[in-house]
């Protein structure tokens, strides 16, 4: 009877090890995919920002601040009037 109990525990322990190993493989694979996705996302954002900088010319933002635009238009109107 003790041999059967030992064999059953051995089989159950082996089964648990197999399940744990499979779960570990799945988690590692998922983490690798997430890491790759994060790198791709960062690379894409970097390219997007760099392309906007290059399209703006010298890196200056192409859309002026609303407060600065109003004051520069007022000054130019005053000078031309």
Biopython code that builds the backbone (N, CA, C, O; Angstrom):
import numpy as np
from Bio.PDB.StructureBuilder import StructureBuilder

atoms = [
    (1, "UNK", "N", (0.811, -1.193, 0.000)),
    (1, "UNK", "CA", (0.000, 0.000, 0.000)),
    (1, "UNK", "C", (0.852, 1.253, 0.000)),
    (1, "UNK", "O", (0.496, 2.249, -0.631)),
    (2, "UNK", "N", (1.962, 1.212, 0.695)),
    (2, "UNK", "CA", (2.803, 2.401, 0.744)),
    (2, "UNK", "C", (3.450, 2.660, -0.614)),
    (2, "UNK", "O", (3.703, 3.813, -0.965)),
    (3, "UNK", "N", (3.725, 1.588, -1.394)),
    (3, "UNK", "CA", (4.307, 1.782, -2.716)),
    (3, "UNK", "C", (3.328, 2.480, -3.644)),
    (3, "UNK", "O", (3.722, 3.339, -4.433)),
    (4, "UNK", "N", (2.067, 2.120, -3.554)),
    (4, "UNK", "CA", (1.061, 2.748, -4.410)),
    (4, "UNK", "C", (0.909, 4.222, -4.053)),
    (4, "UNK", "O", (0.800, 5.065, -4.942)),
    (5, "UNK", "N", (0.900, 4.535, -2.776)),
    (5, "UNK", "CA", (0.783, 5.927, -2.352)),
    (5, "UNK", "C", (1.992, 6.727, -2.817)),
    (5, "UNK", "O", (1.838, 7.866, -3.257)),
    (6, "UNK", "N", (3.173, 6.166, -2.734)),
    (6, "UNK", "CA", (4.391, 6.844, -3.185)),
    (6, "UNK", "C", (4.359, 7.051, -4.693)),
    (6, "UNK", "O", (4.725, 8.113, -5.195)),
    (7, "UNK", "N", (3.917, 6.020, -5.407)),
    (7, "UNK", "CA", (3.821, 6.129, -6.855)),
    (7, "UNK", "C", (2.803, 7.184, -7.256)),
    (7, "UNK", "O", (3.034, 7.932, -8.205)),
    (8, "UNK", "N", (1.691, 7.256, -6.555)),
    (8, "UNK", "CA", (0.663, 8.247, -6.851)),
    (8, "UNK", "C", (1.188, 9.650, -6.586)),
    (8, "UNK", "O", (0.960, 10.567, -7.376)),
    (9, "UNK", "N", (1.890, 9.813, -5.471)),
    (9, "UNK", "CA", (2.464, 11.130, -5.167)),
    (9, "UNK", "C", (3.497, 11.506, -6.211)),
    (9, "UNK", "O", (3.569, 12.656, -6.643)),
    (10, "UNK", "N", (4.306, 10.519, -6.617)),
    (10, "UNK", "CA", (5.312, 10.769, -7.649)),
    (10, "UNK", "C", (4.670, 11.194, -8.955)),
    (10, "UNK", "O", (5.143, 12.111, -9.625)),
    (11, "UNK", "N", (3.586, 10.517, -9.310)),
    (11, "UNK", "CA", (2.866, 10.868, -10.534)),
    (11, "UNK", "C", (2.216, 12.233, -10.436)),
    (11, "UNK", "O", (2.228, 13.013, -11.388)),
    (12, "UNK", "N", (1.647, 12.511, -9.272)),
    (12, "UNK", "CA", (1.012, 13.806, -9.060)),
    (12, "UNK", "C", (2.049, 14.921, -9.056)),
    (12, "UNK", "O", (1.813, 15.998, -9.604)),
    (13, "UNK", "N", (3.187, 14.663, -8.443)),
    (13, "UNK", "CA", (4.265, 15.654, -8.413)),
    (13, "UNK", "C", (4.783, 15.923, -9.820)),
    (13, "UNK", "O", (5.030, 17.070, -10.191)),
    (14, "UNK", "N", (4.945, 14.867, -10.594)),
    (14, "UNK", "CA", (5.384, 15.020, -11.985)),
    (14, "UNK", "C", (4.381, 15.839, -12.783)),
    (14, "UNK", "O", (4.756, 16.718, -13.559)),
    (15, "UNK", "N", (3.117, 15.545, -12.585)),
    (15, "UNK", "CA", (2.065, 16.288, -13.290)),
    (15, "UNK", "C", (2.109, 17.772, -12.914)),
    (15, "UNK", "O", (1.998, 18.636, -13.784)),
    (16, "UNK", "N", (2.267, 18.063, -11.640)),
    (16, "UNK", "CA", (2.347, 19.458, -11.189)),
    (16, "UNK", "C", (3.562, 20.142, -11.816)),
    (16, "UNK", "O", (3.467, 21.288, -12.255)),
    (17, "UNK", "N", (4.701, 19.449, -11.861)),
    (17, "UNK", "CA", (5.902, 20.022, -12.480)),
    (17, "UNK", "C", (5.672, 20.317, -13.958)),
    (17, "UNK", "O", (6.086, 21.363, -14.457)),
    (18, "UNK", "N", (5.017, 19.403, -14.650)),
    (18, "UNK", "CA", (4.738, 19.604, -16.069)),
    (18, "UNK", "C", (3.836, 20.822, -16.261)),
    (18, "UNK", "O", (4.091, 21.652, -17.133)),
    (19, "UNK", "N", (2.791, 20.929, -15.453)),
    (19, "UNK", "CA", (1.867, 22.066, -15.558)),
    (19, "UNK", "C", (2.586, 23.374, -15.251)),
    (19, "UNK", "O", (2.409, 24.362, -15.963)),
    (20, "UNK", "N", (3.397, 23.384, -14.196)),
    (20, "UNK", "CA", (4.131, 24.595, -13.827)),
    (20, "UNK", "C", (5.108, 24.983, -14.937)),
    (20, "UNK", "O", (5.229, 26.165, -15.261)),
    (21, "UNK", "N", (5.806, 24.011, -15.526)),
    (21, "UNK", "CA", (6.737, 24.295, -16.613)),
    (21, "UNK", "C", (6.013, 24.877, -17.829)),
    (21, "UNK", "O", (6.499, 25.821, -18.451)),
    (22, "UNK", "N", (4.865, 24.319, -18.161)),
    (22, "UNK", "CA", (4.089, 24.826, -19.298)),
    (22, "UNK", "C", (3.604, 26.257, -19.044)),
    (22, "UNK", "O", (3.676, 27.114, -19.925)),
    (23, "UNK", "N", (3.118, 26.495, -17.842)),
    (23, "UNK", "CA", (2.653, 27.849, -17.498)),
    (23, "UNK", "C", (3.821, 28.827, -17.548)),
    (23, "UNK", "O", (3.676, 29.950, -18.033)),
    (24, "UNK", "N", (4.969, 28.405, -17.051)),
    (24, "UNK", "CA", (6.163, 29.261, -17.085)),
    (24, "UNK", "C", (6.549, 29.588, -18.528)),
    (24, "UNK", "O", (6.880, 30.735, -18.830)),
    (25, "UNK", "N", (6.511, 28.611, -19.413)),
    (25, "UNK", "CA", (6.823, 28.849, -20.826)),
    (25, "UNK", "C", (5.842, 29.835, -21.454)),
    (25, "UNK", "O", (6.240, 30.721, -22.211)),
    (26, "UNK", "N", (4.563, 29.677, -21.136)),
    (26, "UNK", "CA", (3.545, 30.571, -21.688)),
    (26, "UNK", "C", (3.753, 32.001, -21.186)),
    (26, "UNK", "O", (3.657, 32.954, -21.960)),
    (27, "UNK", "N", (4.033, 32.147, -19.906)),
    (27, "UNK", "CA", (4.242, 33.485, -19.334)),
    (27, "UNK", "C", (5.493, 34.122, -19.925)),
    (27, "UNK", "O", (5.471, 35.303, -20.270)),
    (28, "UNK", "N", (6.571, 33.375, -20.046)),
    (28, "UNK", "CA", (7.791, 33.914, -20.639)),
    (28, "UNK", "C", (7.560, 34.348, -22.080)),
    (28, "UNK", "O", (8.054, 35.394, -22.501)),
    (29, "UNK", "N", (6.826, 33.565, -22.824)),
    (29, "UNK", "CA", (6.516, 33.906, -24.210)),
    (29, "UNK", "C", (5.675, 35.180, -24.284)),
    (29, "UNK", "O", (5.923, 36.047, -25.122)),
    (30, "UNK", "N", (4.696, 35.285, -23.416)),
    (30, "UNK", "CA", (3.847, 36.481, -23.392)),
    (30, "UNK", "C", (4.657, 37.717, -23.008)),
    (30, "UNK", "O", (4.472, 38.786, -23.592)),
    (31, "UNK", "N", (5.545, 37.580, -22.040)),
    (31, "UNK", "CA", (6.382, 38.713, -21.640)),
    (31, "UNK", "C", (7.327, 39.126, -22.762)),
    (31, "UNK", "O", (7.575, 40.317, -22.951)),
    (32, "UNK", "N", (7.854, 38.164, -23.503)),
    (32, "UNK", "CA", (8.699, 38.490, -24.652)),
    (32, "UNK", "C", (7.920, 39.263, -25.703)),
    (32, "UNK", "O", (8.424, 40.235, -26.266)),
    (33, "UNK", "N", (6.688, 38.833, -25.968)),
    (33, "UNK", "CA", (5.853, 39.539, -26.947)),
    (33, "UNK", "C", (5.525, 40.951, -26.489)),
    (33, "UNK", "O", (5.545, 41.886, -27.289)),
    (34, "UNK", "N", (5.225, 41.108, -25.211)),
    (34, "UNK", "CA", (4.929, 42.440, -24.672)),
    (34, "UNK", "C", (6.162, 43.331, -24.777)),
    (34, "UNK", "O", (6.050, 44.506, -25.128)),
    (35, "UNK", "N", (7.327, 42.785, -24.478)),
    (35, "UNK", "CA", (8.571, 43.550, -24.587)),
    (35, "UNK", "C", (8.806, 43.991, -26.033)),
    (35, "UNK", "O", (9.164, 45.142, -26.284)),
    (36, "UNK", "N", (8.604, 43.073, -26.981)),
    (36, "UNK", "CA", (8.760, 43.416, -28.396)),
    (36, "UNK", "C", (7.754, 44.489, -28.813)),
    (36, "UNK", "O", (8.101, 45.414, -29.547)),
    (37, "UNK", "N", (6.521, 44.369, -28.350)),
    (37, "UNK", "CA", (5.502, 45.357, -28.692)),
    (37, "UNK", "C", (5.851, 46.723, -28.121)),
    (37, "UNK", "O", (5.656, 47.744, -28.780)),
    (38, "UNK", "N", (6.368, 46.744, -26.897)),
    (38, "UNK", "CA", (6.765, 48.020, -26.285)),
    (38, "UNK", "C", (7.895, 48.665, -27.076)),
    (38, "UNK", "O", (7.866, 49.872, -27.319)),
    (39, "UNK", "N", (8.885, 47.884, -27.479)),
    (39, "UNK", "CA", (9.993, 48.419, -28.268)),
    (39, "UNK", "C", (9.496, 48.961, -29.602)),
    (39, "UNK", "O", (9.916, 50.036, -30.029)),
    (40, "UNK", "N", (8.597, 48.218, -30.269)),
    (40, "UNK", "CA", (8.042, 48.679, -31.537)),
    (40, "UNK", "C", (7.239, 49.962, -31.361)),
    (40, "UNK", "O", (7.321, 50.864, -32.194)),
    (41, "UNK", "N", (6.468, 50.049, -30.290)),
    (41, "UNK", "CA", (5.666, 51.232, -30.010)),
    (41, "UNK", "C", (6.573, 52.439, -29.774)),
    (41, "UNK", "O", (6.329, 53.520, -30.312)),
    (42, "UNK", "N", (7.612, 52.251, -28.974)),
    (42, "UNK", "CA", (8.558, 53.351, -28.712)),
    (42, "UNK", "C", (9.262, 53.777, -29.993)),
    (42, "UNK", "O", (9.437, 54.969, -30.244)),
    (43, "UNK", "N", (9.665, 52.803, -30.803)),
    (43, "UNK", "CA", (10.335, 53.106, -32.065)),
    (43, "UNK", "C", (9.403, 53.888, -32.993)),
    (43, "UNK", "O", (9.829, 54.834, -33.655)),
    (44, "UNK", "N", (8.141, 53.491, -33.035)),
    (44, "UNK", "CA", (7.168, 54.197, -33.865)),
    (44, "UNK", "C", (6.938, 55.622, -33.395)),
    (44, "UNK", "O", (6.867, 56.541, -34.212)),
    (45, "UNK", "N", (6.822, 55.815, -32.088)),
    (45, "UNK", "CA", (6.656, 57.174, -31.561)),
    (45, "UNK", "C", (7.867, 58.037, -31.847)),
    (45, "UNK", "O", (7.729, 59.211, -32.189)),
    (46, "UNK", "N", (9.051, 57.464, -31.710)),
    (46, "UNK", "CA", (10.276, 58.209, -32.000)),
    (46, "UNK", "C", (10.307, 58.635, -33.459)),
    (46, "UNK", "O", (10.642, 59.779, -33.765)),
    (47, "UNK", "N", (9.962, 57.730, -34.353)),
    (47, "UNK", "CA", (9.937, 58.076, -35.779)),
    (47, "UNK", "C", (8.902, 59.156, -36.065)),
    (47, "UNK", "O", (9.147, 60.051, -36.874)),
    (48, "UNK", "N", (7.754, 59.080, -35.413)),
    (48, "UNK", "CA", (6.711, 60.080, -35.613)),
    (48, "UNK", "C", (7.187, 61.454, -35.175)),
    (48, "UNK", "O", (7.007, 62.436, -35.895)),
    (49, "UNK", "N", (7.793, 61.527, -34.002)),
    (49, "UNK", "CA", (8.288, 62.807, -33.489)),
    (49, "UNK", "C", (9.405, 63.334, -34.373)),
    (49, "UNK", "O", (9.440, 64.525, -34.681)),
    (50, "UNK", "N", (10.320, 62.463, -34.786)),
    (50, "UNK", "CA", (11.422, 62.903, -35.640)),
    (50, "UNK", "C", (10.917, 63.382, -36.989)),
    (50, "UNK", "O", (11.445, 64.355, -37.526)),
    (51, "UNK", "N", (9.914, 62.730, -37.548)),
    (51, "UNK", "CA", (9.391, 63.163, -38.849)),
    (51, "UNK", "C", (8.695, 64.512, -38.721)),
    (51, "UNK", "O", (8.762, 65.325, -39.643)),
    (52, "UNK", "N", (8.030, 64.766, -37.603)),
    (52, "UNK", "CA", (7.416, 66.079, -37.390)),
    (52, "UNK", "C", (8.484, 67.151, -37.241)),
    (52, "UNK", "O", (8.325, 68.258, -37.754)),
    (53, "UNK", "N", (9.566, 66.837, -36.548)),
    (53, "UNK", "CA", (10.659, 67.799, -36.391)),
    (53, "UNK", "C", (11.277, 68.130, -37.741)),
    (53, "UNK", "O", (11.573, 69.291, -38.022)),
    (54, "UNK", "N", (11.471, 67.119, -38.573)),
    (54, "UNK", "CA", (12.079, 67.347, -39.883)),
    (54, "UNK", "C", (11.139, 68.114, -40.798)),
    (54, "UNK", "O", (11.592, 68.943, -41.588)),
    (55, "UNK", "N", (9.852, 67.858, -40.711)),
    (55, "UNK", "CA", (8.900, 68.553, -41.583)),
    (55, "UNK", "C", (8.700, 70.002, -41.155)),
    (55, "UNK", "O", (8.244, 70.816, -41.958)),
    (56, "UNK", "N", (9.027, 70.342, -39.919)),
    (56, "UNK", "CA", (8.879, 71.716, -39.436)),
    (56, "UNK", "C", (10.074, 72.571, -39.849)),
    (56, "UNK", "O", (10.078, 73.779, -39.611)),
    (57, "UNK", "N", (11.070, 71.970, -40.454)),
    (57, "UNK", "CA", (12.226, 72.743, -40.900)),
    (57, "UNK", "C", (13.340, 72.671, -39.894)),
    (57, "UNK", "O", (14.034, 71.660, -39.791)),
    (58, "UNK", "N", (13.512, 73.747, -39.147)),
    (58, "UNK", "CA", (14.630, 73.803, -38.210)),
    (58, "UNK", "C", (14.262, 73.303, -36.830)),
    (58, "UNK", "O", (14.994, 73.558, -35.873)),
    (59, "UNK", "N", (13.178, 72.615, -36.701)),
    (59, "UNK", "CA", (12.791, 72.059, -35.420)),
    (59, "UNK", "C", (11.898, 72.973, -34.616)),
    (59, "UNK", "O", (11.464, 72.601, -33.526)),
    (60, "UNK", "N", (11.608, 74.169, -35.125)),
    (60, "UNK", "CA", (10.721, 75.097, -34.430)),
    (60, "UNK", "C", (9.297, 74.675, -34.700)),
    (60, "UNK", "O", (8.962, 74.286, -35.818)),
    (61, "UNK", "N", (8.475, 74.747, -33.710)),
    (61, "UNK", "CA", (7.085, 74.342, -33.862)),
    (61, "UNK", "C", (6.411, 75.216, -34.902)),
    (61, "UNK", "O", (6.539, 76.439, -34.867)),
    (62, "UNK", "N", (5.693, 74.596, -35.830)),
    (62, "UNK", "CA", (5.111, 75.335, -36.943)),
    (62, "UNK", "C", (3.844, 76.087, -36.555)),
    (62, "UNK", "O", (3.465, 77.032, -37.247)),
    (63, "UNK", "N", (3.183, 75.701, -35.476)),
    (63, "UNK", "CA", (1.962, 76.382, -35.046)),
    (63, "UNK", "C", (2.330, 77.334, -33.916)),
    (63, "UNK", "O", (2.753, 76.879, -32.854)),
    (64, "UNK", "N", (2.182, 78.650, -34.114)),
    (64, "UNK", "CA", (2.566, 79.581, -33.056)),
    (64, "UNK", "C", (1.597, 79.529, -31.891)),
    (64, "UNK", "O", (0.447, 79.112, -32.034)),
    (65, "UNK", "N", (2.078, 79.956, -30.744)),
    (65, "UNK", "CA", (1.238, 80.039, -29.556)),
    (65, "UNK", "C", (0.164, 81.095, -29.816)),
    (65, "UNK", "O", (0.458, 82.133, -30.411)),
    (66, "UNK", "N", (-1.065, 80.852, -29.385)),
    (66, "UNK", "CA", (-2.182, 81.770, -29.649)),
    (66, "UNK", "C", (-1.914, 83.151, -29.064)),
    (66, "UNK", "O", (-2.233, 84.151, -29.706)),
    (67, "UNK", "N", (-1.346, 83.239, -27.882)),
    (67, "UNK", "CA", (-1.061, 84.531, -27.259)),
    (67, "UNK", "C", (-0.018, 85.306, -28.038)),
    (67, "UNK", "O", (-0.142, 86.521, -28.192)),
    (68, "UNK", "N", (0.993, 84.639, -28.524)),
    (68, "UNK", "CA", (2.033, 85.299, -29.309)),
    (68, "UNK", "C", (1.504, 85.736, -30.660)),
    (68, "UNK", "O", (1.874, 86.806, -31.145)),
    (69, "UNK", "N", (0.662, 84.950, -31.272)),
    (69, "UNK", "CA", (0.104, 85.303, -32.578)),
    (69, "UNK", "C", (-0.748, 86.556, -32.464)),
    (69, "UNK", "O", (-0.658, 87.428, -33.329)),
    (70, "UNK", "N", (-1.567, 86.677, -31.433)),
    (70, "UNK", "CA", (-2.415, 87.851, -31.261)),
    (70, "UNK", "C", (-1.581, 89.104, -31.038)),
    (70, "UNK", "O", (-1.883, 90.148, -31.616)),
    (71, "UNK", "N", (-0.550, 89.026, -30.223)),
    (71, "UNK", "CA", (0.259, 90.204, -29.927)),
    (71, "UNK", "C", (1.087, 90.615, -31.136)),
    (71, "UNK", "O", (1.297, 91.809, -31.350)),
    (72, "UNK", "N", (1.561, 89.666, -31.929)),
    (72, "UNK", "CA", (2.350, 90.027, -33.107)),
    (72, "UNK", "C", (1.456, 90.633, -34.183)),
    (72, "UNK", "O", (1.893, 91.530, -34.905)),
    (73, "UNK", "N", (0.210, 90.164, -34.308)),
    (73, "UNK", "CA", (-0.707, 90.743, -35.278)),
    (73, "UNK", "C", (-1.087, 92.159, -34.853)),
    (73, "UNK", "O", (-1.210, 93.033, -35.711)),
    (74, "UNK", "N", (-1.274, 92.409, -33.582)),
    (74, "UNK", "CA", (-1.625, 93.733, -33.079)),
    (74, "UNK", "C", (-0.474, 94.698, -33.337)),
    (74, "UNK", "O", (-0.690, 95.842, -33.737)),
    (75, "UNK", "N", (0.737, 94.233, -33.108)),
    (75, "UNK", "CA", (1.905, 95.093, -33.320)),
    (75, "UNK", "C", (2.068, 95.413, -34.786)),
    (75, "UNK", "O", (2.396, 96.548, -35.131)),
    (76, "UNK", "N", (1.847, 94.435, -35.671)),
    (76, "UNK", "CA", (2.010, 94.705, -37.091)),
    (76, "UNK", "C", (0.896, 95.611, -37.613)),
    (76, "UNK", "O", (1.137, 96.416, -38.512)),
    (77, "UNK", "N", (-0.291, 95.502, -37.082)),
    (77, "UNK", "CA", (-1.378, 96.397, -37.478)),
    (77, "UNK", "C", (-1.087, 97.819, -37.049)),
    (77, "UNK", "O", (-1.326, 98.762, -37.803)),
    (78, "UNK", "N", (-0.573, 97.975, -35.849)),
    (78, "UNK", "CA", (-0.257, 99.298, -35.336)),
    (78, "UNK", "C", (0.840, 99.942, -36.155)),
    (78, "UNK", "O", (0.812, 101.153, -36.374)),
    (79, "UNK", "N", (1.789, 99.176, -36.605)),
    (79, "UNK", "CA", (2.908, 99.717, -37.377)),
    (79, "UNK", "C", (2.459, 100.099, -38.770)),
    (79, "UNK", "O", (2.979, 101.060, -39.337)),
    (80, "UNK", "N", (1.497, 99.368, -39.347)),
    (80, "UNK", "CA", (1.069, 99.672, -40.692)),
    (80, "UNK", "C", (0.015, 100.764, -40.738)),
    (80, "UNK", "O", (-0.191, 101.372, -41.788)),
    (81, "UNK", "N", (-0.665, 101.031, -39.610)),
    (81, "UNK", "CA", (-1.708, 102.074, -39.605)),
    (81, "UNK", "C", (-1.155, 103.433, -39.491)),
    (81, "UNK", "O", (-1.909, 104.406, -39.474)),
]
sb = StructureBuilder()
sb.init_structure("model")
sb.init_model(0)
sb.init_chain("A")
sb.init_seg("    ")
for serial, (resi, resn, name, xyz) in enumerate(atoms, 1):
    if name == "N":
        sb.init_residue(resn, " ", resi, " ")
    sb.init_atom(name, np.array(xyz, "f"), 0.0, 1.0, " ", f" {name:<3s}", serial, name[0])
structure = sb.get_structure()
